[in-house]
């Protein structure tokens, strides 16, 4: 049971860290798919 809880915590921590890292680097889909001819609101 401890291993399952530890794996869930690890998945949550990795997900939050990946989300924060990608936002800081600028890899959001709106930034990648927009250009001067496309305006995303």
Order of alpha helices (4+ residues) and beta strands (2+ residues): alpha-alpha
